């Protein structure tokens, strides 16, 4: 493994970590935001269709608004640990990785499912809503990961969140973007770390446990 390969692997290993604290005194410049969006929109998609939409939120109040619904529903809040519940009762966020300098929202683009472009390129009957979303989640994952790796290469940190209380998202929050709340696939915080330990919250209190990688095999045939 040469030096460049070692550096890239180091970036990937850092990308595994879910950053839960952020230096909100800093801002990410618009040029970097545009670059990250270009990265996300240029990953492979089936027939190069516009199968997802990426929304980057940089306004602090808007970020916090969305971060507050990155949580279990009231019906399932018992699934989280007692420490997390107590932290939330005091106004803390269940998933502070979303309260970052930037918050990227990834939506499956359901309009493309019945578009003329899809019908011309893929042919056949329009896929079902369920089938389309299942297939496009893979492409969303590619886009989010590409943005994440590009962010780390620029000295930023990141945190994924798939825990979203979609049912309480008002339709007007997403209407002007041409998507629906139920189309939201994942939320992804990007920004500058406040503490060296990615697990800590901004106030320095302990966050979730970080598990080591499970053993894996390198199979070559």
C-alpha positions in Angstrom: 0.0 0.0 0.0 1.5 3.3 -1.1 1.3 6.7 0.7 -1.7 7.9 -1.3 -3.6 4.6 -0.6 -2.8 4.8 3.1 -4.1 8.4 3.3 -7.3 7.4 1.4 -7.9 4.5 3.7 -7.4 6.8 6.7 -10.1 9.1 5.3 -12.5 6.1 4.9 -11.8 5.0 8.5 -12.6 8.5 9.8 -15.8 8.5 7.7 -17.0 5.5 9.7 -17.3 7.8 12.8 -20.6 9.6 13.4 -19.7 13.2 14.4 -22.0 14.3 17.2 -20.5 17.7 18.1 -19.9 20.7 15.9 -18.1 24.0 16.0 -21.0 26.3 15.1 -18.9 29.4 15.2 -17.5 28.3 11.8 -19.2 28.3 8.4 -18.7 26.2 5.3 -18.2 28.5 2.3 -20.6 28.4 -0.7 -17.9 27.1 -3.0 -17.5 24.0 -0.9 -21.2 23.5 -0.7 -21.5 23.7 -4.5 -18.6 21.2 -4.8 -20.3 18.7 -2.5 -23.6 19.0 -4.4 -21.7 18.3 -7.6 -20.1 15.3 -6.1 -23.5 13.9 -4.9 -25.3 14.4 -8.2 -22.5 12.8 -10.3 -22.5 9.3 -8.7 -23.8 6.4 -10.9 -27.6 6.1 -11.2 -29.5 3.6 -13.3 -29.8 5.1 -16.8 -28.4 8.4 -15.4 -31.9 9.3 -14.2 -32.6 12.0 -11.7 -33.7 9.5 -9.1 -33.1 11.6 -5.9 -32.9 15.2 -4.8 -30.4 16.6 -2.4 -31.2 19.6 -0.2 -28.4 21.4 1.6 -29.5 23.4 4.6 -27.1 26.0 6.0 -29.4 28.4 7.8 -28.9 27.7 11.5 -32.5 27.9 12.5 -33.6 25.6 9.6 -30.9 23.1 10.5 -32.1 23.0 14.1 -35.7 22.7 13.0 -34.9 19.5 11.1 -32.6 18.2 13.7 -35.5 18.2 16.2 -37.4 15.6 14.1 -34.3 13.4 13.8 -35.7 11.1 16.5 -37.9 8.3 17.4 -41.6 8.9 17.5 -43.4 9.3 20.8 -44.7 5.7 20.4 -41.2 4.2 20.0 -39.1 6.5 22.2 -38.9 3.7 24.7 -36.5 1.9 22.3 -33.7 4.4 23.2 -31.6 4.2 26.3 -32.6 5.8 29.6 -29.7 8.3 29.4 -30.8 9.5 26.0 -34.4 9.9 27.2 -33.2 12.0 30.1 -31.0 14.1 27.8 -33.9 14.7 25.5 -36.2 15.7 28.4 -33.7 18.5 29.2 -33.9 19.8 25.6 -31.1 17.7 24.1 -31.2 16.2 20.6 -31.5 12.4 20.2 -29.3 12.6 17.1 -27.0 15.7 17.3 -25.1 14.6 14.2 -27.9 16.4 12.4 -27.3 19.7 14.1 -24.2 20.4 12.0 -22.9 23.4 10.1 -24.6 21.9 7.1 -27.5 19.4 6.9 -28.0 17.5 3.7 -31.4 15.9 3.2 -31.7 13.2 0.6 -35.1 12.6 -1.0 -36.1 9.8 -3.4 -37.5 11.7 -6.5 -40.8 10.0 -7.1 -41.6 12.2 -10.0 -38.9 10.6 -12.0 -40.6 7.2 -11.6 -43.3 8.2 -14.1 -41.2 10.7 -16.2 -40.9 10.6 -19.9 -37.1 10.2 -19.6 -37.5 7.1 -17.4 -40.1 5.6 -19.8 -37.8 6.2 -22.8 -34.6 4.9 -21.2 -35.9 2.0 -19.2 -39.0 1.1 -21.1 -41.6 -1.2 -19.6 -44.3 -0.3 -17.1 -43.8 2.3 -14.4 -42.3 0.7 -11.3 -44.4 0.7 -8.1 -43.8 3.3 -5.5 -42.4 0.7 -3.1 -40.1 -0.9 -5.8 -38.8 2.5 -6.9 -38.0 3.7 -3.4 -36.2 0.4 -2.6 -34.1 0.6 -5.7 -33.3 4.3 -5.4 -32.2 4.0 -1.7 -29.0 2.3 -3.1 -28.3 5.4 -5.3 -29.0 7.7 -2.4 -26.4 5.8 -0.3 -23.9 6.2 -3.1 -24.5 10.0 -3.3 -24.4 10.5 0.5 -21.2 8.4 0.8 -19.5 10.3 -2.0 -20.3 13.6 -0.3 -19.1 12.2 3.0 -15.7 11.1 1.6 -15.3 14.4 -0.2 -16.1 16.2 3.0 -13.5 14.3 5.0 -10.9 15.0 2.3 -11.5 18.7 2.9 -11.1 18.4 6.7 -14.8 18.3 7.5 -16.6 15.6 9.6 -19.9 13.9 9.0 -22.7 12.0 10.6 -25.6 9.9 9.1 -29.0 9.7 10.5 -31.8 7.4 9.3 -33.9 7.9 12.5 -36.5 10.4 11.3 -40.0 11.0 12.6 -41.5 11.6 9.1 -45.1 11.6 10.2 -44.8 15.0 11.9 -43.0 16.8 9.1 -45.5 19.3 7.7 -46.0 19.1 3.9 -45.2 22.8 3.5 -41.6 22.1 4.7 -40.8 20.2 1.5 -43.4 21.5 -0.9 -41.2 24.0 -2.7 -38.6 21.3 -3.3 -41.0 19.2 -5.2 -40.9 16.3 -2.8 -43.0 14.9 0.1 -41.9 14.2 3.7 -42.3 10.4 3.1 -39.7 10.7 0.3 -37.0 11.6 2.8 -34.4 8.8 2.9 -31.6 10.0 5.1 -30.3 13.1 6.9 -26.5 13.8 6.8 -24.7 16.3 8.9 -21.5 17.9 7.6 -19.2 20.4 9.3 -16.4 21.2 11.6 -15.8 19.2 14.8 -15.8 20.9 18.2 -14.2 18.1 20.2 -11.6 15.6 19.1 -13.9 12.8 20.4 -16.6 12.4 17.9 -18.9 10.7 20.4 -19.3 13.7 22.7 -22.1 16.2 22.5 -21.4 19.9 22.2 -21.6 20.4 25.9 -18.9 17.7 26.4 -21.3 15.1 27.8 -20.9 11.5 26.7 -22.7 10.3 23.6 -23.5 6.9 22.2 -21.0 4.0 22.3 -18.9 3.6 19.3 -18.5 -0.1 18.3 -15.4 -1.6 16.6 -15.8 -3.2 13.2 -17.1 -6.7 13.1 -14.6 -9.1 11.5 -14.8 -9.3 7.8 -13.4 -11.5 5.0 -11.5 -10.5 1.9 -12.7 -13.1 -0.6 -10.8 -13.2 -3.9 -11.5 -15.9 -6.5 
